[in-house]
Amino acid sequence: MSSPEYSSAPEFNSRLERRRAFSTIFKNSCAILSWLSIGVLGFLLVHIFSSGWEWISFDFIKNAPSRMPHKAGLFSALMGTIWIIFTTAAIAIPVGVSSALYLEEYAKKNRLNSFIEINISNLAGVPSIVYGILGLTLFVRLMKLGPSVLSGALTLSLLILPVIIIASREAIKAVPNSIRLSAFALGATQFQTVFHHVLPAAMPGIMTGVILALSRAIGETAPILMVGAVAYVSRAPHGIMDGFTALPIQIYNWAREAKVEFEGLAAGGIIVLLLVLFMMNSVAILIRNKTQKAQS
Amino acid sequence: MTPVDEAKKISEKELMNKRPKSTKPESNISSGDKENDLRNAELKGEGVVISYGADQAVKGVDIAFPSNKITAVIGPSGCGKSTLLRAFNRMNDFILGAKVEGSLMYKDMDLYDKNIDPVEVRLRIGMVFQKPNPFPKTIFKNIAWAPQMNGYTGDIAELVETSLKRAALWNEVSDRLHDSALGLSGGQQQRLCIARSLAMKPEVLLMDEPCSALDPVSTSHIEDLMLELKEQYTIVIVTHNMQQAARVSDYTAFMDSGNLVEFDETSTIFTNPKEQRTEDYVSGRFG
């Protein structure tokens, strides 16, 4: 029995000791599990930095790939990744956000639209190599875009569209309906309501989805290999129709080289990839926080 | 009669006694005025039936809201009063499966005519909602947005100022117009929402329980405001608060289960209603 000061009416057996113990156990297991995943990530980072850091230098960034480890760099791959990511963002963000707006704000709730909704969720789970095959058939061969930055970006856009659409829809759904109603009651058109109120209010959530999606795209190897990001490209692309290679592919190529030095180069490449990712996310988070501030 | 009923009855009586002394000197409308008011009413509904799927929320209501008067719509929860109110500025358009039948007219405009843009309806018939719902923007932008969207040609800062003054909010916010509206108290937010509606210079103001989320002080602010506004606007207010209906309105409509039971001058409804159901409701015996 619990001590008298805890007991309320005699009908209750509140067992406070037991419930408090359960709360503590739950809190601690959550903490342990989250530190476990952080620990694995930390181990990975330490491992990569210890083997790759010595290879990071200005030359490493500005040199073209080479057979000789000490002359090898990843300039072309870095530029390829930057080109790919910007083009992908330019394609996927407008298309994804517009689709989400259409599905949430305009589309009638009928069978066709719920069918579309279910399929978008399913698409998010399709393996990336499938998108690669699709990109090869559709963009490279059928549309004759060739193994170009554009083909790669279009393929990656397809890959991340479901993520952007789903995240944007959730963000749009979370905008209180009272905002829409008050805008309409003031004589706004649907476009004005959506563009001036719904979209800005949903922006932080949309940006979170975009960050996640682009982070996934930047590390993808399989789909851009399929569309022909060739292994050895020593020139950085100068336009969206140029051939390209990308950081994950360069890393992959170095990792399977026989010479042991290339292992260090691969680790160096990973560090550069992580830095690009980090910078990209910082910009996105900055935008997100700015819109969040404007909304409060 | 239980003591509670008795207490309610007494407070109701006290209220009646107080009314003439309060902010409404002209509350004794003669019956000739009533006929005149109804004849000149510009906002009218005939045979209004509103259904959500198979459920009829409003079952054939004929009603006219006299111009430049405050009409209160009262009735128990779920009687269809808010649904009826929303029909008059096409806000039911946003409720899935809602269907409005019958004739709803404002002046010579058929509100549900196929050629009528609902935006036009809402420009002339403004609405204030139950919960204060300012935009998550600055106080200034809350008011300036809609006029700017509609091509306001005058001085926008001046419009913001006059709207806030008319909503009795200017003195409290004049030094922080560019702060977020979400930092205001509930009562201030609701007055901001009223100011926002006023800035669009509508001809009719529909208010859906505008004070139900507010404290008594803010409520009395808004009631004073309504009495001032009726000089220029036709006001319809849906309320659960019978004291409020008695305090501010000229006419009262009592609705029950989708039907309009009685419509009369407020003093008649609260002191000498024709229908037994009305009397039971206003005296607190049911609802």
Interface residues (C-beta under 8 A of the other chain):
Chain A: K109 P176 S178 I179 R180 L181 S182 A183 F184 A185 L186 G187 A188 T189 Q192 H196 H197 A201 A294 Q295 S296
Chain B: N89 M91 F94 L96 V119 E120 R122 L123 G126 M127 F129 K131 N133 P134 F135 P136 K137 W145 A146 M149 N150 S180 L182 C193 R196 S197 M200
